[in-house]
Amino acid sequence: MNFLLDNNLPPPWAASIAACSAGKFDPGHVQECIHLQKKFPKATADVEWLTVLGEERSWVVISGDAFKKKNGAERKVIRQYGLSVFVLQPSWSTYEYWNKYSQFIKWWPRIVEQANTVESTALLVPWKISGRFKQI
């Protein structure tokens, strides 16, 4: 399973998750974790990069954006290709960088487990680690 963090999340998060995940999960669970800018130019439209990931299969998107713009075009692509998407709920944006990152690290094993359990899903990730994913 490949994970891509979009432009709403800091590039160093993907690099550190990749480094920390190496060898820590069963083979095939985390093959790659990259930031969008490693695979696409920064200004690439959401619909374009989502389509490429959808055609390649085996990608899970982690986002700080609920893909609500452009008349739902992003959501149509996500559904069309059966992409799994985890979106950080809006309250994440109210926290400082290091608090956000440490909370994301706490959520990471649950995100990986859920991504490997369900073939296609769009879930909201709450701030509280005691919370549950919510379908979006």
N, C-alpha and C positions, 0 to 999 in steps of 0.2 A: 504494500500500500504506500502510495506517495502522498505527501502532504505539502500544500502550497499556502503560505501566508500571503494575503493580499497587501496592497499598498496602504491600507489603513493600519497596518501593524508594522513595527520597526524591523528592518532587515536583520539586525543582530539576533533577534529572537529565533529566527529560523536556523541560523548558523549554530547557535548554542544548543537548541533542541536537537539538531542533527548530531552534533558532537556527543551530547549526553545520551542520546538514544542508541548510538552505535553499540550493538551487541547486548543491549539491555532488554530487548523484547524478543519474542520468538521470531525466527526467520520469516520474512514475508510480511510482518506486521508494520514495520516502519522501514521501507526500503530507502526512502529519500524524504528529506524535509528541506524545502527551499523557500526563499522569498520570491515573490512575483518578478522582481527586478533581475533575478538571476536567469530567468527563462524568457522574459519579454521586456521590451522597452517600457520605461516607467509610464509613459503616456498612452499605452495600449488601452483601447476601450474595453470595458468589462465584458461586453458581448463577444468580442473577438477572442480574448484569452480564455474565457469560459468555454467557448466552442472548441478551441484547440484541446483543452483539457478533457472535454467530453468525448472528443473523437479518439483521444489516446487511451481513455478509460483509466482505471486504477488511481485516480486522483481524488483527494479530499481537500476541500477549500476551507481555510480558517479565515474569518473576516471580522472586521469591526464595523462593517457596513451591511445593512439588511437587504441590499439590492432592490431598493424601492423606486429607483428613478427610471426615466425613459419608458414610461408606460408599461413597466413590468417586463421589458425585453430580456433582462438578465434572468429573471425568474423563469421565463419561458424556456430559455436555453438550459437552465439547471434541470428543469423537469424533462425536457426533450432528451437529454443525455443521461438522466438518472444520476447526476453528480450528488455527492454528499457534501453538505455545507454546514459548518458550525459557525454561528454568528455570536460574537460577544454582545450581551445585552447592553443597551445604551448607558447604563450606570457605570460601566467600566471606564468610560471617558472622564469620569469625575475624580479618578484616583491618579496619584502621581506615578511616574514611570516605574520606579522600583517596586512599588506596591502592586501595580498592575502586572508586572513581569513575574513577581513571586507568586501571585495568585494564579497566573496562567500556568506556571510550572506545576502547581498543585493540581490543576485541572487536566494537565496533559495525559496522564495515564488513563483517565476516564474517557477522554476524547478518543484516544487510540483504541481502547477497548470497544467503545460504541461504534466507531468507524469500521472495525473488523467484525462486528456482530450484525450490523444492518447493511444491506446492499446499497440502499439509496435513502438519504434522509436530509432534512433541513431542520436543524435544531438551534435553539437559542441557548447560549451558555450563560447561566446566571452568575452573579458575582460570588455569592456565598457558596463555598465548597460543599456545604450541607444541602444545597439546593439540588434540583433535578433539571435535566435538560427539558426544554419545552419545544414542542413541534411548532414550526413557523410556516 
